[in-house]
Amino acid sequence: MIAGRYSLDREIGRGGMGAVWLGRDEVLGRPVALKRIGMAPGGSSPDLLRAEREARLAARLNHPHVVAVFDLVDEDQAQWLVMEYVEGSTLAELVRSRGALPVDQAAQIVVQAADALAAAHEAGIVHRDVKPSNMLVTPEGQVKLSDFGIARAEADASFTQTGLVTGSPAYISPEVASGRQASDRSDVWSLGATLFHALAGRPPYDIGDNVIGGLYRIVHEDPPRLGAAAGWLAPLLEASMTLDPRDRWSMRQVVEFLRAGPGAAVAAPRPTRRRRAAAPPVAPESSTQVMAAPPSSAVPTGGSRAARRPPSRLLPVLVTLAVLVLGSVIALAVVFGNGDDDQGRTPGPGAGSSPSSSPSSTPTVTAAGMEDFGRSYPGIASSDPEAGFDLLTADYQQASPDYQEFWGSVSEPEVEDIRADPASMTVTYTYRYERNGDGIEETVELTLVGTDGRYKISSARSL
């Protein structure tokens, strides 16, 4: 008996955070699903934080297509997340057993998940791990969206570490794959990738064991298309899986299109830029992973004493293409989501191969790269002062004994204006932030050394 209330029947699933059991709420007399999250005595873990986040955010959503979270309880050095029990299978399992779904059936499933996501977005919540294994489908065809463990409320500090990407590689959007922060439009891409999987019987990208190569293709190549196989859903795939998030529909527009049915006369947005030829999609669904992100055309990170975290961007990544070209080892910490389709995956054809093309690894200094560094630095320094301190040169570190104290008291940085001068290697920005209860506006000039993706701060001054 868990917490004197929940009895356990049998194990019904297993994921990275622990086993999931079918149980019964003996007080209310109803079946429940219980996810066991292990925890060391007196300690905590990322899994526990994910469970608490899932409970808190799911509790904010009262929606017929979201798996309800009822309770989070302690029992014998472990915590149990008590959830609504949904009898059925995941969309991933459904596609695995039946193959590609008919267009109308795929639309009926996806519209329910889209409606749940639209409600989450309107509540200020981004799911960040939309994929087939997180959509539960009952025998009657009702869909329940699950696993808000890595979801993020707009007002929360990011749960993802600087320079890491969280999500399932085959379904994450180009901006997230390149290290920027997930937004509601990132969920739209992932929903489109999920729809692709349902219609094609396979994910849109072949990730296999070559995660970095797969992420490179997502960032640098045109999204794959299904052509006539997508039927009347082709405009939705065009409008959701488009490279620039500004060109994607909102989740509410997705819902309206799906509800309108085959007669919907809606023009899909056009991508703002073209990339290299798209990689053919093949491969089973990949697991949720936390990984170092591959570089995009301009995603360096940086730091300065007086700048802040941009509220709508994820901190860019310090991995350079030179690292990829030289074949440096990149550690991947796998965080499995719910659903047994996330385990035991087999690499598809082409797994382990390098990207078909790669940009030059010649170091460059550009105004855009310097501005990206300056724009992201305050957020890095305020959320993780140690990471920010690492962005200073050794000499400037010695000259900054109060660095941790200052940045540890800074919150909510917002960069409002930024400009870079590659000739003088300076980047100047104005930002607002909160410190010890006071709202402060400051203009700062950073002097940098290094090149795009590898900048460090040699000095900083207030103007």
PyMOL commands that set and color helices and strands:
alter all, ss='L'
color gray80, all
select helices_A, chain A and resi 46-59+91-98+103-122+132-134+169-171+174-177+184-200+211-220+227-240+245-247+251-263+321-326+340-342+367-383+385-389+394-398+403-408
alter helices_A, ss='H'
color red, helices_A
select strands_A, chain A and resi 6-15+18-25+30-38+69-75+78-84+89-90+125-126+135-137+143-145+152-153+164-167+289-292+332-334+410-421+426-435+438-449+456-462
alter strands_A, ss='S'
color yellow, strands_A
deselect
rebuild
show_as cartoon
